[in-house]
């Protein structure tokens, strides 16, 4: 009376096709997310009040990524970073850690919706997190044989944390993106200038 109906071979094939189709959709979705985040836009949550009054702690912004060309030009779909732009600046951790460690951490953060990080557990919460700063100037530095571009950056508010205030001189490889739009809180939504 309660015996299970045997599953026919054709049904097994259909179920397998459905599972494979779902896996393909998930894979395509993840690849599209990676492409969008790498080349088109990213969202970031501002931590701290170093960019007050422009940006406050907890604001969520859209950043257009900058890609490095020829080790001296950083360009994105929003154009070249210029004086007065608010930019996302890497802390340089990508130059001291192996690439595989950075990839593992990125995958874990993506899967857990930014809740867990291997690097944060080992080195602290702010390790490998970019900061938001404003470009104060763009200079050409040179030695005997070579000329390169450097960015002079500063925060909008001068607080007690000396390491993140004042000015910093960074190479274009440290500029990760240009902050273009604040999307949260809704009362302050708008272009970041």
C-alpha positions in Angstrom: 0.0 0.0 0.0 2.8 2.5 0.9 5.4 1.0 -1.4 7.5 3.5 -3.3 7.1 3.7 -7.0 10.3 2.8 -8.8 12.0 5.7 -10.6 12.2 5.1 -14.3 15.5 5.6 -16.1 14.1 8.5 -18.1 13.1 10.3 -14.9 16.6 9.8 -13.5 18.1 11.4 -16.7 15.7 14.3 -16.5 16.5 15.0 -12.8 20.2 14.8 -13.6 19.7 17.3 -16.5 17.8 19.7 -14.1 20.6 19.5 -11.5 23.3 20.1 -14.2 21.3 23.1 -15.5 21.1 24.6 -12.0 24.8 24.2 -11.5 25.5 25.9 -14.8 23.3 28.8 -13.8 25.0 29.2 -10.5 28.5 29.0 -12.2 27.5 31.6 -14.8 26.1 33.9 -12.0 29.4 33.7 -10.0 31.4 34.4 -13.1 29.2 37.4 -13.9 29.6 38.7 -10.4 33.4 38.4 -10.6 33.4 40.3 -14.0 31.2 43.0 -12.7 33.2 43.5 -9.5 36.5 43.5 -11.3 35.7 45.8 -14.2 32.4 47.7 -13.7 31.6 48.5 -10.1 31.9 47.4 -6.4 30.1 48.4 -3.3 32.0 49.3 -0.1 31.0 50.2 3.4 32.9 53.2 4.9 34.6 52.4 8.2 35.5 55.4 10.4 35.0 59.1 10.1 38.2 60.1 8.3 36.3 61.4 5.3 33.9 63.5 7.3 31.8 65.5 6.1 32.0 63.9 2.6 31.5 60.3 3.9 30.6 59.0 7.3 31.0 55.8 9.2 28.5 53.3 7.8 27.9 54.9 4.4 27.8 52.5 1.5 29.3 53.7 -1.7 29.8 52.5 -5.3 33.4 52.3 -6.5 34.4 52.0 -10.1 37.5 49.8 -10.1 40.8 51.1 -11.6 43.0 48.7 -13.5 46.8 49.3 -13.8 48.3 49.7 -17.2 52.0 49.8 -17.9 52.8 50.1 -14.2 52.1 53.8 -14.1 48.5 54.5 -15.4 45.5 53.5 -13.4 42.3 53.7 -15.5 38.7 52.6 -15.1 35.4 53.1 -16.8 35.0 56.3 -14.8 38.3 57.6 -16.4 41.7 58.4 -15.0 41.8 59.4 -11.4 42.4 63.2 -11.1 43.0 65.8 -8.5 40.0 66.1 -6.1 38.6 62.6 -6.7 37.8 60.4 -3.8 39.5 57.0 -4.3 39.8 53.6 -2.7 43.4 53.0 -1.7 44.9 49.6 -0.9 47.1 49.1 2.1 49.8 47.3 0.1 49.0 43.8 1.6 48.8 42.4 -2.0 52.5 43.0 -2.4 53.6 41.2 0.8 51.2 38.2 0.8 51.2 35.3 -1.7 48.5 35.5 -4.3 47.0 32.2 -3.3 46.3 33.5 0.2 44.6 36.6 -1.2 42.5 34.4 -3.5 41.4 32.1 -0.7 40.5 35.1 1.5 38.5 36.7 -1.3 36.6 33.5 -2.0 35.7 33.0 1.7 34.6 36.6 2.0 32.4 36.3 -1.1 30.8 33.0 0.0 30.1 34.3 3.6 28.9 37.8 2.4 31.9 39.5 3.9 31.3 38.0 7.4 34.5 35.9 7.6 38.1 36.5 6.5 41.2 34.4 6.9 43.4 37.4 6.8 41.4 39.3 9.4 41.6 36.4 11.8 45.4 36.2 11.4 46.4 39.9 11.1 43.5 41.9 12.5 40.2 43.3 11.2 41.6 46.2 9.2 44.3 44.2 7.4 44.0 44.2 3.6 41.0 46.5 3.8 41.3 49.6 1.5 40.9 53.1 2.9 39.0 56.0 1.3 41.1 59.1 0.6 41.0 62.2 -1.6 43.6 62.9 -4.3 45.4 66.2 -3.3 47.8 66.2 -6.2 49.5 64.1 -8.9 53.2 64.5 -9.3 55.9 63.2 -11.6 58.9 61.7 -9.7 62.1 60.9 -11.4 65.5 59.5 -10.7 68.4 59.3 -13.2 66.8 56.9 -15.6 63.1 56.7 -15.0 60.1 58.9 -14.4 56.9 57.7 -12.7 53.6 59.1 -11.5 52.7 59.3 -7.8 49.5 60.4 -6.1 49.4 62.6 -3.0 46.4 61.6 -0.9 44.8 62.9 2.3 41.7 62.4 4.3 39.0 65.2 4.6 39.1 65.3 8.4 42.2 65.4 10.5 41.7 63.1 13.5 43.9 61.5 16.1 44.9 58.5 14.0 48.1 59.9 12.5 48.8 56.9 10.3 45.6 57.5 8.3 45.5 61.3 8.3 47.8 63.9 6.9 49.1 63.1 3.4 50.5 59.9 1.8 52.4 59.5 -1.4 51.3 56.3 -3.2 52.0 54.7 -6.6 49.2 54.1 -9.1 49.2 50.4 -8.2 47.7 51.2 -4.8 44.7 53.1 -6.2 41.9 50.4 -6.3 39.0 52.5 -7.6 37.2 55.8 -7.7 34.3 56.4 -5.3 31.5 57.8 -7.5 28.2 57.4 -5.6 26.8 57.1 -2.1 23.8 54.7 -2.0 23.2 54.4 1.7 21.7 56.0 3.8 18.9 56.9 1.5 18.6 60.4 3.0 22.2 61.2 1.7 22.1 59.3 -1.6 24.1 61.1 -4.3 27.3 61.7 -6.2 30.5 61.7 -4.1 32.5 64.9 -4.7 
